[in-house]
Amino acid sequence: MSETLLERNVKHHYLENNYNCAETMIQACNDTFKLDLPAFAYRMLSGFGSGLYTGNVCGALVGCTSALSLMMVETRAHDTEHLPYAQRLLVRNFRNLLGETQCARLKAVHHTKEQRCLPTCLLAAQAMTQTVNQLQQEGLLKQEYDFSKWMTDEQAKSE
């Protein structure tokens, strides 16, 4: 199976830029979905790495949640009817692929000394892609986030 553009962007930010899981996911989502975030916005997620550096909720999930919120919310959460559904869908997809949402428990399964949390971030990218694709199919996400923009060159050629 070929990697998606989101997965490629995850690898770039995690391996080449040495960002933590939360920083990686928000930057990879920004690049993939063309969110136009200013550079300082990435730093707001820095403290969410390693589950808030306490092993709590996975920073990769926080990064995906932040990107999905930005994609859906125009003013505030309380004015965004489908945001709770979208976030529950993301968490469900994340849990289905990774088995857990807590950093400490995820590290026991997906973390290695060599790759650190890259496997977690790549699975988070799959959960994000799955979620955005489903929301798009259900008509709950703006057309500007068309799934074809997230495919790699190889995937686009094969379609």
Disulfide bonds with the S-S distance in Angstrom:
none
